[in-house]
Amino acid sequence: MTRHAIVIGAGIGGLATALALHRIGWHATVLERASELGEIGAGMSQAPNALRTLDELGVGEQARQAGVPTHATGNLRTADGRHLQRARPDDPAALLAFHRADLHRVLLDAIPDGWVRTGAEVTTIRQDGTSATVDYSGGELSADLVVAADGIGSITRRLLWPDTPPPRFLGRTAWLGIAPFDGLPGSVTLGPGAYFLIHPLSRARAYWAHITTADQPEVRYEHEKTEVARHIRDWHDPIPALVNATPADAVIHIDIRDLDPLPTYINGRVALLGDAAHAMSPDRGQGAGQSIEDAVVLAAALSAEPTLQAALRRYDTERRPRTQNTARGARADGRRTTSHATYRALTTMIRLTPSALWRKGIDPDSNPTWRWHPPHLPDSRETGTAARGTAPRSRAVSGHRIGRGR
């Protein structure tokens, strides 16, 4: 008999979860509170661990077609333009850069029609020994499992983990943008208390992010583009040109937060996934990648273990150490790269590192985070179950349904 899951959140983690469940013969209904599907107008990179996981989901080829190789980890400069490390043109790029919407579309196109419901805001979650029930703005759904991929501000975490501290402001803020700019190889520029990241994107675009220290969160400006331009006006080319080429209404300003480690990612028939479980700073470029890993590990456990409870325990045991270690590392990296006190020592160390040794250090086989390999997902033909089951039990279901044709 086909088993059913409710996935809360239709971001990259939620869609990866739906696809992983589809691969093992489960049916999923994805509840997304936004009225339309999409991702913020920003970029990101995915490392080899995430790309291997996308392969396991069956969408690795499509993802590679949507992404662009970036040498950001090999091209390091100071704000005055001095090179600290420089990638050679023939160096293999370990990272692929994406517009978030492009990777989101790859995942959305791979899941069955009608699985995603928009305008579906979750209000309560109830569970007993046989099912979990979600009340949302369109009615009520019951299923065997609830997977909460509803982000750093997770309503699920607030409802079922009420003693968990809220996300913590890390003393840094970031401006993000995408500009029509072709031919950039990707780079990171370090300045005192700040850095500037560039990734090339498809369709002759470039993604940029300026991360700097901030005394308090929620400080916003009437003209965000003018403010970030002020911060980088003396930085080397093409940084000012990139910001100038970005439409003013497309500059995004966010504060950087993460979560303190949770004691568990599971509660009965409910599992937290992605930022809902382990939101982390962006300094290792692992936020979305870790959520994709979560999805595959959860599905693998569900396909291998004899009971739902055993599968969730396995998921929790396997994912908490890795994701929480990654989050701690990202937090430490962020402090180090935006520290006024250690800026001179950091840039001197990078500049004096022999280029061959630097390239070895950013090689996928030398990076413990990147070396991770996903478990195998048996598809529904191997498990002998139907890939498309009937929908979860539902009452007064409403909300726009989005399938691969959107």
FISELO-233391 format. One record per atom (N, C-alpha, C): residue number from 1; x, y, z. Coordinates in steps of 0.02 Angstrom, whole numbers. Atoms other than C-alpha are relative to their C-alpha. Layout:
     i     east    north       up
   NUM        X        Y        Z
...
END
This chain:
     i     east    north       up
     1       42      -60        0
     1        0        0        0
     1       44       62        0
     2      -39      -62        4
     2       66      172      -46
     2       -5       40       64
     3        0      -41      -60
     3      117      277      103
     3        2       74      -21
     4       11      -70       15
     4       84      463      113
     4       39       45       47
     5      -34      -51      -40
     5      182      613      174
     5      -27       69      -17
     6       13      -71       10
     6      143      796      196
     6       66       36        8
     7      -62      -39       -3
     7      290      909      157
     7      -21       73        7
     8       17      -70      -11
     8      277     1085      227
     8       58       42      -27
     9      -50      -43       31
     9      370     1209      117
     9       21      -27      -68
    10      -16       19       69
    10      405     1207      -70
    10       62       36      -24
    11      -65      -24       21
    11      580     1277      -70
    11       42      -58      -26
    12      -44       52       27
    12      730     1178     -129
    12       -2      -62       44
    13        3       58      -44
    13      727     1065       25
    13      -65      -37       -4
    14       66       32        4
    14      541     1032       14
    14      -10      -37      -65
    15        8       34       65
    15      544      991     -171
    15       47      -60       -5
    16      -45       58        0
    16      697      880     -149
    16      -29      -57       40
    17       32       52      -41
    17      602      787      -13
    17      -56      -33      -39
    18       54       29       39
    18      450      764     -124
    18       27      -46      -55
    19      -29       41       53
    19      560      698     -264
    19       30      -64       29
    20      -29       59      -31
    20      653      580     -147
    20      -55      -50       20
    21       56       44      -19
    21      487      512      -81
    21      -31      -32      -62
    22       26       27       63
    22      424      491     -259
    22       44      -57      -25
    23      -46       52       23
    23      579      390     -300
    23       -9      -66       37
    24        8       62      -38
    24      542      264     -162
    24      -73      -24        3
    25       68       24        5
    25      358      248     -204
    25      -50       29       48
    26       47      -35      -43
    26      280      365      -77
    26      -37       52      -41
    27       36      -57       27
    27      151      497     -117
    27        9       58       49
    28       -9      -59      -43
    28      177      674      -53
    28      -46       56      -22
    29       33      -64       13
    29       73      832      -40
    29       43       54       31
    30      -44      -54      -22
    30      180      988      -28
    30      -43       63       11
    31       39      -60      -18
    31       99     1136       62
    31       47       60        2
    32      -40      -61        5
    32      172     1306       18
    32      -43       60       15
    33       43      -56      -21
    33      106     1461      104
    33       -2       57      -51
    34        0      -53       51
    34      157     1579      -38
    34      -53      -13      -52
    35       53        9       50
    35       26     1610     -170
    35       28      -24      -67
    36      -32       24       61
    36      150     1573     -309
    36       67      -32       18
    37      -64       33      -11
    37      299     1458     -319
    37       57       42      -29
    38      -59      -36       25
    38      472     1530     -341
    38       52        5       54
    39      -55      -12      -46
    39      638     1571     -260
    39       20       73       -4
    40      -22      -69        1
    40      711     1738     -212
    40       51       10      -55
    41      -45      -15       56
    41      812     1825     -347
    41       72        3       22
    42      -68        3      -23
    42      980     1768     -285
    42       33      -63      -27
    43      -38       57       24
    43     1116     1645     -328
    43       28      -40       57
    44      -32       44      -49
    44     1210     1507     -241
    44       46      -46      -39
    45      -41       52       31
    45     1337     1372     -274
    45      -16      -67       33
    46        8       67      -28
    46     1324     1185     -251
    46       67      -37       -8
    47      -64       36       -3
    47     1474     1079     -202
    47      -10      -73      -21
    48        6       69       24
    48     1513      899     -254
    48      -46      -44       41
    49       45       41      -40
    49     1418      824     -107
    49      -72        9      -21
    50       69      -13       22
    50     1257      909     -163
    50      -12      -25      -71
    51        8       23       69
    51     1287      868     -347
    51       -8      -75       -3
    52        9       72       -2
    52     1308      684     -307
    52      -70      -18       26
    53       67       14      -27
    53     1146      692     -208
    53      -54       14      -52
    54       45      -12       56
    54     1056      770     -355
    54        2      -56      -51
    55       -5       60       43
    55     1122      625     -459
    55      -44      -56       28
    56       40       53      -31
    56     1041      506     -335
    56      -74       13       -8
    57       70      -18       12
    57      878      600     -357
    57      -20       -6      -73
    58       16        8       70
    58      890      575     -544
    58       -1       64      -39
    59        2      -65       34
    59      910      760     -588
    59       69       32       -5
    60      -66      -28        3
    60     1098      780     -588
    60       17       30      -67
    61      -15      -26       67
    61     1112      802     -775
    61      -36       66      -13
    62       38      -62        9
    62      974      933     -778
    62       30       57       41
    63      -30      -51      -42
    63     1056     1025     -634
    63       65       26      -31
    64      -63      -22       30
    64     1225     1028     -721
    64      -12       43      -62
    65       16      -42       57
    65     1143     1100     -876
    65      -23       69       22
    66       23      -65      -25
    66     1067     1239     -770
    66       54       39       35
    67      -52      -33      -38
    67     1226     1277     -673
    67       59       21      -43
    68      -60      -25       33
    68     1389     1364     -720
    68       60      -12       46
    69      -59        9      -42
    69     1562     1314     -656
    69       26       67       26
    70      -25      -61      -30
    70     1632     1444     -536
    70       66      -14       36
    71      -66        7      -32
    71     1812     1468     -477
    71        5       45       61
    72       -2      -47      -56
    72     1763     1572     -326
    72       49      -20       54
    73      -46       21      -52
    73     1865     1465     -207
    73       73        5      -21
    74      -69       -4       24
    74     2020     1482     -317
    74       23       70      -15
    75      -18      -70       15
    75     2015     1670     -353
    75      -14       43       61
    76        7      -41      -60
    76     2045     1771     -196
    76       40       64       -7
    77      -31      -65        7
    77     2085     1956     -192
    77      -12       42       62
    78       15      -51      -50
    78     2094     2103      -74
    78      -38       57      -33
    79       45      -52       26
    79     1983     2255      -92
    79       35       47      -48
    80      -37      -44       46
    80     2121     2354     -180
    80       19      -35      -65
    81      -11       36       63
    81     2130     2219     -315
    81       59      -47        1
    82      -58       44       -3
    82     2286     2126     -257
    82      -23      -73        2
    83       17       70        1
    83     2276     1940     -296
    83       35      -37       57
    84      -27       43      -52
    84     2298     1822     -150
    84       11      -71      -26
    85       -5       63       36
    85     2266     1664     -250
    85      -36       10      -67
    86       30       -9       66
    86     2224     1647     -434
    86       -9      -68      -33
    87       13       63       35
    87     2140     1500     -521
    87       28        2      -70
    88      -23        5       69
    88     2218     1442     -683
    88      -61      -15      -45
    89       57       12       44
    89     2101     1438     -834
    89      -18      -73       -9
    90       14       71       10
    90     2120     1250     -847
    90      -14      -37       65
    91       17       33      -64
    91     2086     1216     -662
    91      -72      -24       -2
    92       70       21       -5
    92     1932     1108     -638
    92      -35       38       56
    93       38      -37      -50
    93     1796     1201     -544
    93      -41      -50       41
    94       36       47      -42
    94     1729     1104     -395
    94      -73       20        9
    95       67      -25      -14
    95     1574     1213     -379
    95      -38       16      -64
    96       44      -24       52
    96     1426     1245     -492
    96      -43       56       30
    97       41      -56      -23
    97     1336     1412     -475
    97      -67       -1      -35
    98       69        1       25
    98     1148     1430     -497
    98      -35       64       20
    99       54      -41      -26
    99     1014     1558     -492
    99      -45      -48       38
   100       40       46      -42
   100      908     1485     -353
   100      -62      -24      -37
   101       61       19       36
   101      755     1486     -466
   101       14      -55      -51
   102      -16       51       50
   102      845     1378     -595
   102        4      -69       31
   103       -3       65      -33
   103      884     1238     -473
   103      -69      -19       27
   104       68       13      -23
   104      710     1255     -399
   104      -42      -28      -57
   105       38       24       58
   105      637     1230     -573
   105       19      -72      -18
   106      -22       68       14
   106      742     1073     -601
   106      -36      -49       45
   107       34       44      -48
   107      667      995     -444
   107      -75       -1      -12
   108       73       -4       10
   108      490     1056     -478
   108      -21      -40      -61
   109       18       36       61
   109      490      984     -653
   109        3      -76        8
   110      -10       73       -9
   110      538      812     -585
   110      -52      -33       44
   111       50       31      -44
   111      395      787     -462
   111      -67       -4      -36
   112       63       10       36
   112      221      728     -513
   112      -45       61        1
   113       49      -54        4
   113       87      848     -567
   113      -47       -2       61
   114       51       -5      -52
   114      -29      910     -430
   114       24      -11       70
   115      -25       13      -68
   115       85      873     -283
   115        8       63       42
   116      -14      -62      -36
   116      113     1056     -236
   116      -63       43        3
   117       57      -45      -10
   117      -23     1167     -163
   117       26       66       28
   118      -21      -66      -23
   118        9     1353     -146
   118      -56       33       39
   119       49      -35      -42
   119      -80     1476      -32
   119      -23      -43       58
   120       18       49      -52
   120      -78     1339      101
   120       42       14       62
   121      -37      -19      -61
   121      -23     1413      268
   121      -20      -47       57
   122       11       48      -53
   122       -5     1285      406
   122      -12       37       66
   123       17      -31      -64
   123      -84     1328      574
   123       11      -46       59
   124      -10       47      -55
   124      -80     1171      681
   124       21      -68      -28
   125      -20       69       16
   125       -7      995      680
   125      -20      -44       58
   126       21       48      -51
   126      -85      850      774
   126       21      -69      -21
   127      -20       68       18
   127      -29      670      782
   127      -22      -49       55
   128       14       54      -47
   128      -74      504      861
   128       40      -61      -22
   129      -38       59       14
   129      -14      326      846
   129       -4      -24      -71
   130       10       26       68
   130      -75      301      668
   130       10       52      -55
   131       -6      -51       52
   131      -61      468      577
   131       17       68       30
   132      -10      -70      -18
   132      -15      652      582
   132      -47       42      -42
   133       49      -42       34
   133     -140      787      537
   133       23       72        1
   134      -20      -70        7
   134     -101      961      473
   134      -62       41      -17
   135       51      -49       16
   135     -227     1102      480
   135       34       59      -36
   136      -29      -55       38
   136     -193     1236      350
   136      -57       41      -29
   137       51      -48       23
   137     -282     1379      264
   137      -49      -30      -49
   138       45       31       47
   138     -360     1260      137
   138      -40      -57       29
   139       37       56      -29
   139     -426     1130      258
   139       43      -42       46
   140      -33       47      -45
   140     -353      976      340
   140       26      -59      -41
   141      -29       58       33
   141     -238      836      283
   141       28      -47       53
   142      -31       51      -43
   142     -186      674      367
   142       45      -44      -42
   143      -48       42       36
   143      -39      565      319
   143       40      -40       50
   144      -43       40      -43
   144       86      440      386
   144       56       41       30
   145      -60      -37      -19
   145      225      569      399
   145       -8       73      -19
   146       -6      -71       17
   146      250      758      404
   146       74       18       -1
   147      -69      -25        6
   147      414      831      342
   147       -3       76       -4
   148        2      -72       -3
   148      439     1012      390
   148       63       29      -32
   149      -54      -34       35
   149      548     1101      263
   149      -18       73       -8
   150       30      -67        3
   150      476     1271      306
   150       47       55       24
   151      -48      -54       -6
   151      636     1369      329
   151       20       20       70
   152      -29      -21      -63
   152      727     1461      465
   152      -54       25       49
   153       55      -23      -43
   153      563     1535      531
   153      -54      -53        8
   154       47       57        1
   154      480     1363      534
   154      -56        4       51
   155       58        4      -44
   155      304     1362      604
   155       -2      -68       34
   156       -1       66      -31
   156      325     1176      635
   156       46       -2       60
   157      -46       -1      -56
   157      476     1204      744
   157      -29       40       59
   158       30      -39      -54
   158      383     1337      842
   158      -56      -38       34
   159       56       37      -29
   159      233     1223      867
   159       22      -60       41
   160      -18       64      -30
   160      320     1060      912
   160       66        1       38
   161      -62       -9      -38
   161      488     1122      979
   161       -5       69       34
   162       14      -68      -25
   162      420     1269     1082
   162       55       29       44
   163      -54      -25      -43
   163      572     1280     1197
   163       63       18      -37
   164      -59      -15       40
   164      694     1304     1054
   164       10       75       -5
   165      -11      -72        9
   165      775     1477     1052
   165      -12       21      -72
   166       10      -23       70
   166      734     1583      899
   166       67        4      -36
   167      -63       -8       37
   167      863     1602      760
   167       42       57       29
   168      -46      -47      -31
   168     1016     1696      819
   168       33       45      -52
   169      -34      -48       44
   169     1081     1854      734
   169       75       -7       11
   170      -71       14       -4
   170     1265     1828      695
   170       43       62       -7
   171      -40      -61        3
   171     1317     2010      689
   171       23       18      -70
   172      -19      -15       69
   172     1324     2017      499
   172      -63       10      -42
   173       55      -13       46
   173     1214     2079      359
   173       26       -8      -71
   174      -22       14       69
   174     1217     2048      171
   174      -46       33      -50
   175       37      -23       59
   175     1164     2130        9
   175       13      -50      -56
   176       -5       49       54
   176     1130     2014     -138
   176      -29       29      -63
   177       28      -24       63
   177     1100     2047     -321
   177       23      -42      -59
   178      -17       33       63
   178     1104     1979     -498
   178        2       53      -54
   179      -10      -51       51
   179     1171     2084     -641
   179       12      -32      -68
   180      -19       24       67
   180     1183     2061     -830
   180       74       13      -10
   181      -73       -8        0
   181     1370     2030     -834
   181       29      -67      -21
   182      -25       63       28
   182     1459     1898     -937
   182       75       -6        9
   183      -72       13        4
   183     1630     1817     -928
   183       37        0       65
   184      -35        0      -64
   184     1669     1823     -742
   184       10      -72       24
   185      -13       69      -20
   185     1752     1665     -674
   185      -22      -19       70
   186       16       12      -70
   186     1694     1682     -494
   186       59       20       43
   187      -54      -23      -43
   187     1794     1758     -352
   187      -27       18       69
   188       16      -26      -66
   188     1798     1809     -170
   188       51       55       15
   189      -43      -56      -19
   189     1868     1979     -118
   189       -8       13       74
   190        0      -10      -73
   190     1916     2004       64
   190       18       73       16
   191      -15      -66      -25
   191     1909     2173      148
   191       -4       -1       76
   192        6       -2      -73
   192     1923     2225      331
   192      -73        0       22
   193       68        5      -25
   193     1761     2166      411
   193      -52      -15      -53
   194       49       12       53
   194     1681     2117      246
   194       31      -44      -54
   195      -24       31       61
   195     1693     2013       88
   195      -53        5      -54
   196       44       -6       58
   196     1619     2014      -86
   196        9      -62      -43
   197        1       62       37
   197     1572     1854     -177
   197      -30       11      -69
   198       26       -2       68
   198     1546     1836     -365
   198       -5      -71      -27
   199        9       63       36
   199     1475     1685     -456
   199      -28       15      -70
   200       32       -6       66
   200     1441     1674     -644
   200      -64      -41       -2
   201       63       36        8
   201     1265     1620     -691
   201      -14      -10      -74
   202       21       12       69
   202     1181     1556     -848
   202      -30       64      -29
   203       31      -55       37
   203     1114     1676     -979
   203       36       67       12
   204      -42      -60       -3
   204     1260     1798     -963
   204      -16       45       60
   205       14      -37      -61
   205     1224     1849     -784
   205       54      -16       52
   206      -45       12      -57
   206     1325     1862     -624
   206      -37       13       65
   207       27       -9      -68
   207     1272     1841     -443
   207       54       31       44
   208      -47      -29      -47
   208     1353     1947     -310
   208      -31        4       70
   209       22       -7      -69
   209     1343     1956     -121
   209       54       39       38
   210      -45      -38      -43
   210     1421     2083       -4
   210      -20      -12       72
   211       14       18      -70
   211     1432     2023      176
   211       45       42       44
   212      -38      -43      -44
   212     1485     2141      314
   212      -28       -3       70
   213       22        1      -69
   213     1473     2162      501
   213      -56       51       12
   214       56      -45      -17
   214     1321     2245      581
   214      -11       -5       75
   215       11       -2      -72
   215     1286     2299      759
   215      -67      -29       21
   216       67       24      -16
   216     1102     2253      753
   216      -37      -20      -63
   217       38       21       59
   217      978     2167      638
   217      -55       50      -17
   218       59      -37       22
   218      832     2241      542
   218       12       73      -16
   219      -14      -68       23
   219      920     2401      490
   219       -7        1      -76
   220       12       -3       71
   220      854     2444      318
   220        5       72      -25
   221      -13      -65       31
   221      881     2588      197
   221      -52       13      -55
   222       49      -17       52
   222      765     2680       81
   222       26      -20      -69
   223      -31       19       64
   223      887     2648      -62
   223       56      -49       15
   224      -49       51      -19
   224      976     2483      -30
   224       59       -2      -50
   225      -54        1       49
   225     1076     2491     -192
   225       49       57       14
   226      -44      -56      -16
   226     1145     2662     -145
   226       42      -15       61
   227      -37       15      -61
   227     1195     2598       26
   227       56      -51      -14
   228      -53       48       14
   228     1289     2445      -38
   228       52       30      -46
   229      -49      -33       44
   229     1370     2550     -174
   229       48       44       41
   230      -43      -40      -44
   230     1434     2664      -37
   230       52      -44       35
   231      -46       45      -34
   231     1512     2515       52
   231       58      -22      -45
   232      -51       31       43
   232     1609     2454     -100
   232       26       49      -53
   233      -18      -49       52
   233     1643     2616     -195
   233       75        0      -15
   234      -72        0       11
   234     1832     2598     -172
   234       28      -69      -13
   235      -24       68       13
   235     1841     2411     -206
   235       17       -8      -74
   236      -26        9       68
   236     1923     2343     -362
   236      -55      -15      -51
   237       45       20       54
   237     1837     2321     -530
   237        0      -76       -5
   238       63      -31       24
   238     1717     2244     -577
   238      -52        9       55
   239       49        0      -55
   239     1636     2255     -404
   239      -48       60       -4
   240       48      -56        6
   240     1566     2434     -418
   240      -44       -5      -62
   241       39        5       62
   241     1512     2398     -597
   241      -55      -52        7
   242       51       51      -12
   242     1419     2241     -543
   242      -59       28       38
   243       54      -30      -39
   243     1320     2334     -412
   243      -37       52      -42
   244       31      -52       41
   244     1288     2478     -532
   244      -46      -30      -53
   245       40       32       53
   245     1221     2356     -664
   245      -62      -36       26
   246       56       36      -30
   246     1096     2280     -543
   246      -60       47        7
   247       58      -43      -10
   247      919     2351     -550
   247      -11       14       74
   248        6      -20      -70
   248      885     2447     -391
   248      -51      -41       38
   249       52       38      -35
   249      726     2351     -351
   249       18      -74        6
   250      -21       70       -4
   250      821     2186     -369
   250       55      -12       52
   251      -50        8      -53
   251      947     2219     -230
   251      -34      -24       64
   252       30       32      -59
   252      905     2107      -81
   252       45       13       60
   253      -37      -12      -62
   253      958     2149       97
   253      -26      -48       54
   254       19       48      -52
   254      957     2011      228
   254       48        3       58
   255      -44        9      -57
   255     1027     1984      401
   255       17      -74        6
   256      -24       69       -3
   256     1127     1827      433
   256      -13      -29       70
   257       18       34      -62
   257     1060     1709      566
   257       13      -74       -8
   258        1       72        1
   258     1077     1528      613
   258      -37      -26       61
   259       34       32      -57
   259     1003     1404      738
   259       51      -32       46
   260      -38       41      -47
   260     1080     1336      895
   260      -18      -74      -12
   261       13       72       14
   261     1095     1145      884
   261      -62      -25       38
   262       59       31      -31
   262      930     1055      917
   262       19      -68       28
   263      -15       66      -27
   263      931      899     1026
   263      -27      -57      -42
   264       27       51       45
   264      828      805      896
   264      -35       35      -58
   265       36      -25       58
   265      755      832      723
   265      -67      -34      -10
   266       62       37        8
   266      606      718      752
   266      -45        8       61
   267       50       -3      -53
   267      446      725      853
   267      -58      -43      -22
   268       53       45       21
   268      331      576      836
   268        6      -16      -74
   269        2       12       72
   269      284      568      651
   269       22       62      -40
   270      -21      -63       32
   270      360      739      612
   270       76        4        0
   271      -72       -9        7
   271      536      770      547
   271       15       70      -26
   272      -24      -63       25
   272      623      937      527
   272       54      -12      -53
   273      -47        9       55
   273      727      960      370
   273       25       67      -24
   274      -28      -61       27
   274      842     1092      297
   274        5       55       52
   275       -7      -57      -46
   275      841     1266      374
   275      -45       -5       61
   276       44        9      -58
   276      697     1217      488
   276       37      -38       56
   277      -37       40      -49
   277      818     1097      573
   277       68       28       17
   278      -71      -18      -11
   278      991     1173      551
   278       19       60      -43
   279      -17      -60       38
   279      988     1346      472
   279       72       21       17
   280      -71      -16      -10
   280     1169     1400      447
   280       18       62      -41
   281      -24      -57       38
   281     1265     1551      387
   281       24      -23      -68
   282      -15       21       69
   282     1307     1551      201
   282       74       -9      -14
   283      -71       -6       13
   283     1495     1552      224
   283       33      -63      -26
   284      -26       61       32
   284     1521     1371      171
   284      -41      -21      -60
   285       41       15       58
   285     1389     1375       36
   285      -35      -67        4
   286       27       67      -11
   286     1306     1222      112
   286      -73       -2       21
   287       68        1      -26
   287     1132     1277      165
   287      -47      -42      -42
   288       45       38       44
   288     1033     1212       15
   288       26      -70      -10
   289      -29       66       11
   289     1154     1068      -12
   289      -15      -48       57
   290       15       44      -57
   290     1128     1002      164
   290      -74      -19        2
   291       71       19        1
   291      939     1008      141
   291      -13      -53      -52
   292        7       52       51
   292      954      905      -19
   292       26      -67       28
   293      -25       61      -33
   293     1061      780       77
   293      -52      -27       49
   294       51       22      -47
   294      929      775      214
   294      -55      -41      -35
   295       55       32       36
   295      796      729       87
   295       17      -71      -21
   296      -19       66       23
   296      892      582       17
   296       12      -48       58
   297      -11       43      -58
   297      946      515      186
   297      -66      -21       31
   298       65       18      -27
   298      767      523      249
   298      -35      -52      -43
   299       33       48       44
   299      699      432       97
   299       35      -68        2
   300      -36       64       -4
   300      836      300      107
   300      -18      -37       64
   301       18       31      -63
   301      794      269      289
   301      -71      -28       -3
   302       69       24        6
   302      608      255      250
   302       -5      -63      -42
   303        3       59       43
   303      644      127      114
   303       34      -61       31
   304      -40       55      -27
   304      763       23      221
   304      -24      -27       67
   305       18       20      -68
   305      690       20      396
   305      -69      -31        3
   306       64       35       -2
   306      545      -92      449
   306      -58       43       25
   307       54      -42      -26
   307      448       46      538
   307       17       74      -12
   308      -10      -72        7
   308      423      232      521
   308       42       27       57
   309      -37      -25      -57
   309      490      260      695
   309       74      -16       -6
   310      -70       19        9
   310      650      165      657
   310       32       43      -55
   311      -27      -41       54
   311      672      263      495
   311       15       71       24
   312      -11      -68      -25
   312      652      430      583
   312       58        3       49
   313      -58        2      -45
   313      775      380      719
   313       65       -3      -40
   314      -60        5       42
   314      900      332      585
   314       15       67      -33
   315       -9      -67       30
   315      874      498      495
   315       30       48       50
   316      -24      -46      -51
   316      901      594      656
   316       72      -16       19
   317      -67       21      -20
   317     1056      494      704
   317       51       17      -54
   318      -48      -12       54
   318     1136      515      533
   318        8       74      -17
   319       -3      -68       25
   319     1094      696      497
   319       22       51       52
   320      -16      -52      -49
   320     1114      790      661
   320       75       13        5
   321      -71      -16       -6
   321     1303      768      680
   321       29       36      -60
   322      -29      -31       59
   322     1344      812      501
   322      -24       72      -10
   323       27      -67       12
   323     1228      961      484
   323       21       49       54
   324      -20      -45      -54
   324     1270     1033      654
   324       74       16       -2
   325      -71      -15       10
   325     1457     1016      623
   325       10       49      -57
   326       -6      -46       57
   326     1435     1103      456
   326      -22       70       20
   327       23      -66      -23
   327     1336     1243      538
   327       51       33       45
   328      -52      -29      -43
   328     1470     1267      671
   328       58       25      -42
   329      -54      -21       42
   329     1603     1273      537
   329      -16       63      -40
   330       20      -59       38
   330     1506     1400      434
   330        0       62       45
   331        0      -57      -47
   331     1483     1510      588
   331       71       23       13
   332      -70      -18      -13
   332     1670     1504      624
   332       31       33      -62
   333      -27      -30       61
   333     1714     1540      442
   333      -25       72       -8
   334       28      -67        6
   334     1598     1690      443
   334       34       49       47
   335      -35      -44      -48
   335     1678     1762      599
   335       70       16      -26
   336      -69       -9       22
   336     1851     1737      525
   336        5       47      -60
   337       -6      -39       62
   337     1816     1814      354
   337      -27       71        7
   338       24      -69      -10
   338     1730     1969      424
   338       28       31       63
   339      -32      -27      -60
   339     1846     2002      571
   339       49       55      -18
   340      -49      -53        7
   340     1935     2168      575
   340       67      -20       31
   341      -61       15      -38
   341     2059     2099      701
   341       46      -49      -35
   342      -41       52       31
   342     2117     1951      598
   342        9        9      -75
   343       -2       -9       73
   343     2103     2025      423
   343       71       -4      -27
   344      -69       -2       26
   344     2289     2059      400
   344       32      -69        5
   345      -30       66       -7
   345     2341     1889      467
   345      -31      -50      -49
   346       33       45       46
   346     2211     1799      361
   346       24       10      -71
   347      -21      -13       69
   347     2259     1884      199
   347       73      -17      -10
   348      -71       18        6
   348     2444     1860      233
   348        8      -76       -5
   349       -4       72        2
   349     2419     1675      266
   349      -21      -27      -68
   350       23       22       65
   350     2321     1653      104
   350       52       17      -54
   351      -49      -22       51
   351     2449     1752        2
   351       63      -42        3
   352      -62       38       -7
   352     2596     1651       71
   352       -9      -75      -12
   353       11       71       14
   353     2514     1482       40
   353       18      -15      -72
   354      -16       17       69
   354     2593     1402     -114
   354      -63      -18      -40
   355       60       10       40
   355     2467     1397     -256
   355      -18      -73       -8
   356       14       72        7
   356     2486     1209     -278
   356      -32      -27       63
   357       29       23      -63
   357     2448     1182      -94
   357      -71       27        8
   358       67      -29       -4
   358     2298     1300     -104
   358      -48      -40      -43
   359       44       38       44
   359     2228     1206     -253
   359      -15      -69       28
   360       12       65      -32
   360     2251     1043     -161
   360      -52        6       56
   361       46      -10      -56
   361     2157     1113      -12
   361      -72        9      -21
   362       69      -10       23
   362     2004     1158     -117
   362      -20      -55      -49
   363       19       57       40
   363     2006      994     -212
   363      -55      -38       35
   364       55       36      -33
   364     1846      894     -180
   364       22      -57       45
   365      -23       56      -40
   365     1944      746     -114
   365       35       21       64
   366      -34      -25      -60
   366     2031      856       15
   366      -48       33       49
   367       49      -36      -40
   367     1872      933       84
   367      -48      -50       32
   368       42       51      -32
   368     1783      826      214
   368      -75       11      -10
   369       71      -12       14
   369     1615      911      182
   369      -17      -22      -70
   370       14       16       70
   370     1626      888       -5
   370        7      -74      -15
   371      -12       71       15
   371     1682      705        6
   371      -61      -44       12
   372       57       40      -20
   372     1513      646       71
   372      -36      -30      -61
   373       38       33       52
   373     1418      520      -36
   373      -69      -19       27
   374       68       16      -23
   374     1229      494      -26
   374      -13      -74        1
   375       22       69        5
   375     1146      328       11
   375      -38      -12      -64
   376       37       17       60
   376     1066      236     -133
   376      -75        2       13
   377       73       -1       -4
   377      882      268     -163
   377      -27      -53      -48
   378       33       47       46
   378      793      114     -231
   378      -62       33      -29
   379       61      -29       28
   379      662      173     -354
   379      -58      -47        9
   380       61       38      -15
   380      484      110     -348
   380       -1      -67      -34
   381       -3       65       34
   381      522      -29     -472
   381       39      -51       42
   382      -39       45      -42
   382      651     -100     -352
   382      -38      -20       63
   383       36       14      -63
   383      538      -86     -199
   383      -67      -34      -13
   384       62       34       16
   384      386     -154     -291
   384      -61       38       19
   385       58      -41      -18
   385      273       -9     -244
   385      -16       47      -56
   386       21      -46       53
   386      177      111     -352
   386       30       69       12
   387      -31      -66       -6
   387      262      277     -387
   387      -53       53       15
   388       52      -50      -11
   388       98      371     -388
   388      -57      -33       38
   389       55       27      -39
   389      -22      331     -249
   389      -58       47        0
   390       56      -46       -9
   390     -185      408     -201
   390       22       56       46
   391      -19      -58      -40
   391     -179      577     -117
   391      -14      -14       74
   392       15        7      -71
   392     -172      592       74
   392      -73       17       14
   393       70      -13      -19
   393     -340      595      162
   393       -9       74       11
   394        7      -73        1
   394     -407      770      142
   394      -72       21       12
   395       66      -31       -8
   395     -551      880      194
   395        5       73      -21
   396        4      -70       21
   396     -601     1046      117
   396       64       24      -31
   397      -64      -18       30
   397     -444     1047       12
   397      -11       58      -48
   398        2      -56       46
   398     -414     1211      -78
   398       71       24      -12
   399      -66      -25       17
   399     -272     1314     -144
   399       20      -22      -70
   400      -20       15       68
   400     -196     1320     -316
   400       49      -58        0
   401      -43       58        4
   401     -111     1158     -368
   401       48       11      -59
   402      -51      -12       50
   402       51     1170     -462
   402       34      -65      -18
   403      -37       59       22
   403      128     1031     -566
   403       58       20      -43
   404      -60      -13       39
   404      272     1016     -684
   404      -13       47      -58
   405       14      -43       57
   405      181     1115     -817
   405       -2       74       16
   406        7      -71      -18
   406      183     1278     -720
   406       55       41      -32
END
